[in-house]
């Protein structure tokens, strides 16, 4: 009976999580269809990553992203407006409430890259960079400080060192909390099993 109760509890919690995630996504997409919560994006670049990104974010009602401009050479067909320079793009999209800048390739002149990042920071705009070689970034990615220099760290998917210990402790803690919260339900299920199958 205890094993059966555990199985029922697990199934119930899984169904609950799936239900609430589906409900949240449905509400989110419903709001997107009315233009609520849309993230206006300026894309910088003209390589294959740019094309792939634009294709992925194409349906605003599903993704919640609306690309309002592309800075770079027009190397592919799209209805989105292209701009030759970052400055001209900013001047033209100023009234569209820009939320995010996504850069898919770096300029040779580092000053141009610094200008983009500085603008994003000063205007409280999210900045994202898409690395050219995506195959190198298949593990866990985080930004570390290496003697005050920010570096991107790509780790293997498996947790290493203290990460593994912390994850195990969090698993135990949340498992205990969930067990305590679900105890009344488990007691009811076990009582029903006992009544229906002595």
N, C-alpha and C positions, 0 to 999 in steps of 0.2 A: 504493500500500500504506500509506503513512504516514497518508493521510487516512482510510482504512478503519480503521486501528488506532485513530485518534483517535475515530472514531465509535463503535467497539466499546467503547472505554474509557469514553466518555461514557454510553453506554447501560448498561453494567455498573454504573457509579457511581450512576446514577439509580435503577436497580432496587434497588441496595443501600440507598440512602437511603429509598426508599418501603417496602421490606421492614422495615427497622428501626423506622421511624415507625409502621407498622401494628402491628408486634409490641409496641412500647411502649404504644400506645393500647389494645391488647387486654389486656395485663397490667394496665394502669391500670383499665380497666373491670371486669376480673375482681376486682381488689382492692376497687373501689367496691361491688360486689355483696355483699361481706362486711363492708362498713362501714369498710374500711381506707382511710385517706387522705381521708376526707370532710371538707369545709370547712363548718363551721356558720356560717350567715349571719343577721344581723339587718338587715332592710330598714327604712329610715325614709323615709316619704312615702306619698302616696295619689293621685298623678297617673297619667297614661297611661304614663309611663316606668316607674313602679312595676309597673303591670299587665304591661307588656311584659317587664320583667326577670324577674318571677316566672314568667311563661309560658315564658321561655327557659331558666330554671334548674330547671324543674319536675321533670325526670327525673334524680334524684340518681345513679342507676347509670350514667348517661352523662356528666353534667356534673361530678360530684364535689362539687356544692354542695347543701347542705340548708338551706332557709330555716326557721329555728326560731321566727320571729316577725316581725310587721310593726307598726311604730309609725305610727299615723295613723288617719284615718277609713276605715271599711269601705265603700269605694265599688264593690267588685266581689266576686264570689263566689269563695271559696277555702277550703280546709280549714285553712289556716294561721291561727294565733291572732293576733288584733289587740290592740294595747295603745294606750291613750290617750296615755301619756307615755313618754318615754325611760326615766325612772327606774323606772316600774312594769315595763317590759319587762326591764330589767337585773335587777331583783329576781327575776323569774320565770324567766329563762333562765340564771341564775347557775350552776346545776348542769349545764348542757349544754355546757360548754367552748366558749364563743363564740370564733370565729377571725377573723371579718370583719364589719365594719359597712359597709353600702352605703346612702348617703343619696341619694335621687332628687330631693329638693327641699329648699331651705333654708328655715329658719324666718325670720319677719320679725324676731324678736328675736335679734340676733347672739349674745347670751349663751347661748341654747339650743344654737346651732351650736357655740360654743366648748366647751360642756359635753360634747358628743358627741365632738369631736375630742380634748379633753383626756383623757376616759375611755379612748379608744382608745390614745392614746400611753402613758398611765400603766400600762395593763394589757397592753401589747404585742399589741394587736389591730390587724389591718390595717384601714385606712379607705379607702373609695372613694367618690367623688362622681360621680353621673351628671348631666352638664349638661342643662338643659332643652331647649336648641336644639341637637340633635345635628347639624344640617346645617352648623354652624360648625366642627365638629370632624372633618372628613373628611380632613384632612391629617395630617402627623406632629405628634404632641403631645409636648411636654416641659415640664418646670418649670424656669424660669430665675430667677436672682436679679437684680432690677433695683434696684441700689443698696440691697442687703440686704432688699428686699421681694420675696417669692416671687410669681411671675406664671406663668400658664399660657401657653405659646407655641404657636400653631398655625401650622405652616409648610406650604408647598406640598409635595406628595409628592416632587417632584424635589429632590435634595440641592442645597444652595446653599453657596457659599463654601468654607471649609475642609472641610466635611462631604464635599463631592464629592472633594476631594483625598485625604482619609483613606480614603474608600471605595475609590478607585482603587488606592491603595497596598496596602490589605488584600486586594483582589481579586488583585493580582499576587503578594503574599506567599503567600496560601493556595493560589493556582494552582500556584505553584512547589513548595510543600510536597506538595500532592496529586500533582503530576507525579512527584516523587521517590519517593513512597510507592507509586505505582501502576506505576513503571517495570518491576519484575519481571513483572507481569501483562502489560504491553504488549509486552515482549520475547517472552513465551511466545505471545501471540496472533499477533504478527508472524511468529514461527517456524512456527506452525501454518499460517498463510496461505501462507508460502513453500513449505512441504512439500506442501500440498494444491493449490496453484496456482503452479507455477514461473514 
